[in-house]
Amino acid sequence: MSKSSIFIILLIVFGATQIANAQNKNLDMDLVVTDEEKIILFSGFAVAVIAILLFLARDIILRKKTSYDKKEFESKKDKTFEKYHSDWGDDYEELGQRRNTTEDKEFRNAAINDELPNYYEIIGVSKDASIEEIRNKFRELAKKTHPDKTKDKSEEKMAELNKAYEVLSDKERREKYDKYLKVN
C-alpha cells in the first residue's frame, strides 16, 4: 500500500474514534442567546425579508415609465388602461375565437399605410352589393382576365381579383374589411 492510502485510512480511523468518544460524553450545555445576539438575528431576518420583497417587486420598481404614467388621464382613475394594457394579458387568450386575427392586423396595417385596395372597385360592384351580384361579376371578370383565355401575363390581375372575391364573398371577412376601408 502506498503512503497516501495508509494516511487516509489512519485519518478515517482517528475521526471515527473522535466521533465515538464525543457521543459517549454526557455534556449538559444550554443554549444561551444574549440580547445583542437576538438583535443581530432579528436584523438579519428583517434584511432577508426585505431583500426577498425587493426581488419579487423588481419588475414594478425597474419598469420604464411611459408618457401615460406621466400624465393624468381619466382612464387612470377607473383603471381601464391597466385592464387592457397589463403584462398579464400578453400571453393570455380567452376561450373561443380570438377577435384580433392576423387578417384584422393585415387590414389595419394596410389601412394605416393607405395600401388597402378597394376590392369593390376591383370587382366592379357597389359597396352594398349582395353576394350573388359579387359572385356573378367575379365570374364575368374571371372569364375575361384568366391567363389561359387571354394569353397575356394577367396572373397578377387574376390573383388580385381572387383575393377581392375571397374577402367580399365571406360575410365575416367582408365586415372586417369594411371596418378598415376608407371610401371617399
ZIDA-V792973 format. One record per residue. N is the residue number from 0. BURIAL is 1 if it has 16 or more other ideal C-beta (glycine too) atoms within 10 Angstrom, else 0. Layout:
# ZIDA-V792973
n=<N,N>
burial=<BURIAL,BURIAL>
This chain:
# ZIDA-V792973
n=<0,1,2,3,4,5,6,7,8,9,10,11,12,13,14,15,16,17,18,19,20,21,22,23,24,25,26,27,28,29,30,31,32,33,34,35,36,37,38,39,40,41,42,43,44,45,46,47,48,49,50,51,52,53,54,55,56,57,58,59,60,61,62,63,64,65,66,67,68,69,70,71,72,73,74,75,76,77,78,79,80,81,82,83,84,85,86,87,88,89,90,91,92,93,94,95,96,97,98,99,100,101,102,103,104,105,106,107,108,109,110,111,112,113,114,115,116,117,118,119,120,121,122,123,124,125,126,127,128,129,130,131,132,133,134,135,136,137,138,139,140,141,142,143,144,145,146,147,148,149,150,151,152,153,154,155,156,157,158,159,160,161,162,163,164,165,166,167,168,169,170,171,172,173,174,175,176,177,178,179,180,181,182,183>
burial=<0,0,0,0,0,0,0,0,0,0,0,0,0,0,0,0,0,0,0,0,0,0,0,0,0,0,0,0,0,0,0,0,0,0,0,0,0,0,0,0,0,0,0,0,0,0,0,0,0,0,0,0,0,0,0,0,0,0,0,0,0,0,0,0,0,0,0,0,0,0,0,0,0,0,0,0,0,0,0,0,0,0,0,0,0,0,0,0,0,0,0,0,0,0,0,0,0,0,0,0,0,0,0,1,0,0,1,0,0,0,0,0,0,0,0,1,0,0,1,1,0,1,1,0,1,0,0,0,1,0,0,0,0,1,0,0,1,1,0,0,1,0,0,0,1,0,0,0,0,0,0,0,0,1,0,0,1,1,0,1,1,0,0,1,1,0,1,1,0,0,0,0,1,1,0,1,1,0,0,0,1,0,0,0>
